Amino acid sequence: MSDAFDPNEMVLRFRERAEAVKRRGLPPVEGPDRARFLEAAKLDFQDFAMLGDATATLEEGILRLEIDLRPSGS
């Protein structure tokens, strides 16, 4: 792993990817393909947004991502 790796920059890139998924247009697909595309976009956003909310640390070559999945107010 390179000394230049910054886990917080990685988290920021995931935040940016989540926003890109939200802005992504819908291709001209219909029927079951449209439903599959929308489901994939929903999962992409969810995954990227979760990683974008992570607290990242890199200690002794081990990358740790902490994501609080508790409901807000807990």
C-alpha positions in Angstrom: 0.0 0.0 0.0 1.4 3.4 -1.0 2.3 5.9 1.7 0.2 8.4 -0.3 -3.0 6.5 0.2 -5.5 8.7 2.2 -8.6 6.8 3.4 -10.5 10.0 3.8 -10.0 10.8 0.1 -11.3 7.4 -0.7 -14.5 8.1 1.4 -14.9 11.4 -0.5 -14.7 9.6 -3.8 -17.6 7.3 -2.7 -19.6 10.3 -1.7 -19.0 11.7 -5.2 -20.1 8.4 -6.8 -23.3 8.4 -4.8 -24.1 11.9 -6.0 -23.3 10.8 -9.6 -25.7 7.9 -9.3 -28.4 10.3 -8.2 -27.8 12.6 -11.2 -27.4 9.7 -13.7 -30.0 9.8 -16.4 -32.2 6.9 -17.3 -31.2 5.2 -20.6 -34.0 4.5 -23.1 -35.0 1.1 -21.8 -38.4 -0.4 -21.2 -40.1 -3.1 -19.3 -38.1 -5.6 -17.2 -34.8 -4.0 -18.3 -36.0 -0.6 -17.0 -36.9 -2.2 -13.6 -33.5 -3.9 -13.4 -31.7 -0.6 -14.2 -33.6 1.3 -11.6 -32.9 -1.5 -9.0 -29.2 -1.5 -9.8 -29.1 2.3 -9.5 -30.9 2.1 -6.1 -28.3 -0.4 -4.8 -25.4 1.5 -6.3 -26.5 4.7 -4.5 -27.1 2.8 -1.3 -23.7 1.2 -1.3 -21.8 4.3 -2.4 -23.7 6.5 0.1 -22.9 4.1 3.0 -19.2 4.0 2.1 -19.3 7.8 1.7 -20.6 8.2 5.3 -17.9 5.9 6.7 -15.2 7.0 9.1 -12.0 5.6 7.7 -8.7 4.9 9.4 -5.5 3.3 8.2 -3.4 1.8 11.0 -0.4 -0.4 10.4 -1.6 -1.2 6.9 -5.1 -2.1 7.9 -8.0 -0.1 6.5 -11.0 0.2 8.7 -14.3 1.6 7.6 -16.8 2.3 10.4 -20.4 2.9 9.3 -23.1 3.7 11.9 -26.3 2.0 10.7 -28.3 2.8 13.8 -31.4 4.9 13.2 -30.8 8.6 13.7 -31.5 9.7 17.2 -30.3 6.5 18.7 
